[in-house]
């Protein structure tokens, strides 16, 4: 699913070069979970930025589902991110003026899915039951700015690829 081989990423500021990744190799098979841990400055954020197609790699090879990720146009990288890569941010990144369900649907709307398909994919009923919000009937209808941090964290986790109902994109 995700394969990086001898990946390098160098940041340059004037004459100073910082080798954030050097000869980095990783293989994550479909269904495997990965935890990224390490001390400050060890390359965790750089790895995530390269894996998420936010920063280009400077050397090596990156395959996602067997497809090379080097040299993609911005439009192609955005399309791959929208369909295959999910981000869960520490600060949730919910849009305050939208209700929670609309926040979950944002990436599906970008994909161009019709409203009915978005609602089905967002899996409002199942997501509410699985996340324990059934006791608070309005939890998915309330504005994102008005929900608790725990609720926002759970809803933010549902959002990246709109996978709440089926566990896949």
URQUI-V311372 format. One record per residue. N is the residue number from 1. RES is the residue in one letter. SS is DSSP state (H for helix, E for strand, C for the rest). PHI is phi in degrees with one decimal (NA if undefined). D_FIRST is the distance of its C-alpha to the first C-alpha in Angstrom with 2 decimals. Layout:
n:N res:RES ss:SS phi:PHI d_first:D_FIRST
n:N res:RES ss:SS phi:PHI d_first:D_FIRST
This chain:
n:1 res:X ss:C phi:NA d_first:0.00
n:2 res:X ss:E phi:-124.9 d_first:3.82
n:3 res:X ss:E phi:-136.0 d_first:6.58
n:4 res:X ss:E phi:-118.6 d_first:10.15
n:5 res:X ss:E phi:-129.8 d_first:13.08
n:6 res:X ss:E phi:50.4 d_first:16.67
n:7 res:X ss:E phi:-73.2 d_first:16.20
n:8 res:X ss:E phi:-125.4 d_first:19.61
n:9 res:X ss:E phi:-143.2 d_first:20.98
n:10 res:X ss:E phi:-121.0 d_first:24.75
n:11 res:X ss:E phi:-99.1 d_first:26.86
n:12 res:X ss:E phi:-119.9 d_first:30.34
n:13 res:X ss:E phi:-135.0 d_first:33.43
n:14 res:X ss:C phi:65.6 d_first:36.52
n:15 res:X ss:C phi:-91.8 d_first:36.84
n:16 res:X ss:E phi:-93.3 d_first:34.55
n:17 res:X ss:E phi:-112.5 d_first:31.00
n:18 res:X ss:E phi:-114.9 d_first:28.61
n:19 res:X ss:E phi:-86.5 d_first:25.70
n:20 res:X ss:E phi:-76.1 d_first:23.24
n:21 res:X ss:E phi:-130.9 d_first:20.35
n:22 res:X ss:E phi:-142.0 d_first:21.43
n:23 res:X ss:E phi:67.8 d_first:19.40
n:24 res:X ss:E phi:-72.2 d_first:16.53
n:25 res:X ss:E phi:-129.8 d_first:13.75
n:26 res:X ss:E phi:-154.9 d_first:10.80
n:27 res:X ss:E phi:-131.3 d_first:7.74
n:28 res:X ss:E phi:-120.6 d_first:6.12
n:29 res:X ss:C phi:-80.5 d_first:5.13
n:30 res:X ss:C phi:-56.0 d_first:5.29
n:31 res:X ss:C phi:90.4 d_first:8.81
n:32 res:X ss:C phi:-77.7 d_first:9.32
n:33 res:X ss:C phi:-106.8 d_first:11.50
n:34 res:X ss:C phi:-132.1 d_first:12.26
n:35 res:X ss:C phi:-114.4 d_first:15.78
n:36 res:X ss:C phi:-107.3 d_first:16.86
n:37 res:X ss:C phi:-135.8 d_first:20.50
n:38 res:X ss:C phi:164.0 d_first:23.07
n:39 res:X ss:C phi:-70.1 d_first:26.42
n:40 res:X ss:C phi:-55.4 d_first:27.31
n:41 res:X ss:C phi:85.3 d_first:26.49
n:42 res:X ss:C phi:-89.0 d_first:23.75
n:43 res:X ss:C phi:104.0 d_first:21.07
n:44 res:X ss:H phi:-60.1 d_first:19.29
n:45 res:X ss:H phi:-66.2 d_first:20.00
n:46 res:X ss:H phi:-61.8 d_first:19.32
n:47 res:X ss:H phi:-57.0 d_first:15.78
n:48 res:X ss:H phi:-63.9 d_first:15.26
n:49 res:X ss:H phi:-65.8 d_first:17.08
n:50 res:X ss:H phi:-70.1 d_first:15.09
n:51 res:X ss:H phi:-61.8 d_first:11.64
n:52 res:X ss:C phi:-86.1 d_first:13.41
n:53 res:X ss:C phi:61.6 d_first:14.87
n:54 res:X ss:C phi:-90.3 d_first:18.28
n:55 res:X ss:C phi:-126.0 d_first:19.25
n:56 res:X ss:C phi:-75.5 d_first:18.64
n:57 res:X ss:C phi:-84.5 d_first:17.89
n:58 res:X ss:C phi:-95.7 d_first:20.91
n:59 res:X ss:E phi:-163.0 d_first:19.53
n:60 res:X ss:E phi:91.2 d_first:16.69
n:61 res:X ss:E phi:-131.7 d_first:13.42
n:62 res:X ss:E phi:-131.3 d_first:10.43
n:63 res:X ss:E phi:-114.7 d_first:7.59
n:64 res:X ss:E phi:-123.3 d_first:5.47
n:65 res:X ss:C phi:52.2 d_first:4.37
n:66 res:X ss:C phi:81.0 d_first:6.80
n:67 res:X ss:E phi:-101.1 d_first:9.29
n:68 res:X ss:E phi:-63.8 d_first:11.36
n:69 res:X ss:C phi:-104.6 d_first:12.12
n:70 res:X ss:C phi:-76.5 d_first:15.44
n:71 res:X ss:C phi:71.2 d_first:18.65
n:72 res:X ss:C phi:-71.9 d_first:17.70
n:73 res:X ss:C phi:-67.0 d_first:20.82
n:74 res:X ss:H phi:-58.2 d_first:21.34
n:75 res:X ss:H phi:-64.7 d_first:21.32
n:76 res:X ss:H phi:-68.3 d_first:18.00
n:77 res:X ss:H phi:-60.9 d_first:16.40
n:78 res:X ss:H phi:-62.8 d_first:18.11
n:79 res:X ss:H phi:-64.4 d_first:16.88
n:80 res:X ss:H phi:-64.7 d_first:13.17
n:81 res:X ss:H phi:-57.8 d_first:14.02
n:82 res:X ss:H phi:-65.9 d_first:16.00
n:83 res:X ss:H phi:-98.4 d_first:13.57
n:84 res:X ss:H phi:-125.9 d_first:10.14
n:85 res:X ss:C phi:-122.2 d_first:11.22
n:86 res:X ss:C phi:-115.1 d_first:13.84
n:87 res:X ss:C phi:-113.7 d_first:16.43
n:88 res:X ss:C phi:-117.0 d_first:18.93
n:89 res:X ss:C phi:-89.9 d_first:21.88
n:90 res:X ss:C phi:-60.5 d_first:24.48
n:91 res:X ss:C phi:-98.8 d_first:27.17
n:92 res:X ss:C phi:73.6 d_first:25.60
n:93 res:X ss:C phi:54.1 d_first:26.16
n:94 res:X ss:C phi:-80.5 d_first:27.80
n:95 res:X ss:C phi:-88.3 d_first:30.28
n:96 res:X ss:C phi:-57.9 d_first:33.64
n:97 res:X ss:C phi:-80.8 d_first:35.46
n:98 res:X ss:C phi:-98.5 d_first:33.01
n:99 res:X ss:E phi:-76.1 d_first:33.01
n:100 res:X ss:H phi:-63.0 d_first:30.02
n:101 res:X ss:H phi:-61.8 d_first:28.87
n:102 res:X ss:H phi:-62.8 d_first:29.15
n:103 res:X ss:H phi:-63.6 d_first:27.00
n:104 res:X ss:H phi:-63.7 d_first:24.23
n:105 res:X ss:H phi:-81.1 d_first:24.69
n:106 res:X ss:H phi:-50.3 d_first:24.55
n:107 res:X ss:H phi:-65.6 d_first:21.00
n:108 res:X ss:H phi:-72.6 d_first:21.79
n:109 res:X ss:H phi:-65.3 d_first:25.03
n:110 res:X ss:H phi:-61.1 d_first:23.39
n:111 res:X ss:C phi:-70.6 d_first:21.36
n:112 res:X ss:C phi:88.2 d_first:24.81
n:113 res:X ss:C phi:-68.9 d_first:24.69
n:114 res:X ss:C phi:-64.6 d_first:28.27
n:115 res:X ss:H phi:-54.0 d_first:29.78
n:116 res:X ss:H phi:-61.7 d_first:29.82
n:117 res:X ss:H phi:-65.2 d_first:26.16
n:118 res:X ss:H phi:-62.3 d_first:25.38
n:119 res:X ss:H phi:-61.8 d_first:27.64
n:120 res:X ss:H phi:-65.2 d_first:26.09
n:121 res:X ss:H phi:-68.0 d_first:22.49
n:122 res:X ss:H phi:-67.4 d_first:23.71
n:123 res:X ss:C phi:57.9 d_first:25.24
n:124 res:X ss:H phi:-53.5 d_first:28.27
n:125 res:X ss:H phi:-66.1 d_first:30.06
n:126 res:X ss:H phi:-65.2 d_first:27.24
n:127 res:X ss:H phi:-61.8 d_first:25.97
n:128 res:X ss:H phi:-61.6 d_first:29.59
n:129 res:X ss:H phi:-66.5 d_first:30.10
n:130 res:X ss:H phi:-69.6 d_first:26.96
n:131 res:X ss:C phi:-97.7 d_first:27.65
n:132 res:X ss:C phi:74.9 d_first:31.35
n:133 res:X ss:H phi:-90.3 d_first:32.79
n:134 res:X ss:H phi:-59.5 d_first:34.91
n:135 res:X ss:H phi:-70.3 d_first:37.85
n:136 res:X ss:C phi:-117.0 d_first:37.77
n:137 res:X ss:C phi:-50.9 d_first:37.88
n:138 res:X ss:C phi:-88.1 d_first:37.66
n:139 res:X ss:C phi:-59.2 d_first:34.57
n:140 res:X ss:C phi:-86.6 d_first:32.37
n:141 res:X ss:C phi:-93.1 d_first:35.30
n:142 res:X ss:C phi:-70.8 d_first:36.35
n:143 res:X ss:E phi:-65.4 d_first:35.64
n:144 res:X ss:H phi:-58.1 d_first:32.80
n:145 res:X ss:H phi:-69.4 d_first:35.42
n:146 res:X ss:H phi:-103.3 d_first:37.37
n:147 res:X ss:C phi:-101.2 d_first:34.90
n:148 res:X ss:C phi:-68.7 d_first:34.52
n:149 res:X ss:H phi:-61.1 d_first:31.92
n:150 res:X ss:H phi:-62.7 d_first:30.38
n:151 res:X ss:H phi:-64.9 d_first:30.23
n:152 res:X ss:H phi:-62.9 d_first:28.80
n:153 res:X ss:H phi:-62.4 d_first:26.04
n:154 res:X ss:H phi:-64.4 d_first:25.14
n:155 res:X ss:H phi:-71.4 d_first:25.38
n:156 res:X ss:H phi:-61.6 d_first:23.39
n:157 res:X ss:H phi:-69.4 d_first:20.50
n:158 res:X ss:H phi:-75.5 d_first:20.84
n:159 res:X ss:H phi:-74.7 d_first:20.85
n:160 res:X ss:C phi:-47.2 d_first:17.59
n:161 res:X ss:C phi:-126.8 d_first:16.15
n:162 res:X ss:C phi:60.8 d_first:19.10
n:163 res:X ss:C phi:-100.7 d_first:17.32
n:164 res:X ss:C phi:-57.2 d_first:20.38
n:165 res:X ss:C phi:-80.4 d_first:21.46
n:166 res:X ss:C phi:-118.8 d_first:18.52
n:167 res:X ss:C phi:72.5 d_first:15.73
n:168 res:X ss:C phi:-152.9 d_first:13.40
n:169 res:X ss:C phi:-82.2 d_first:13.82
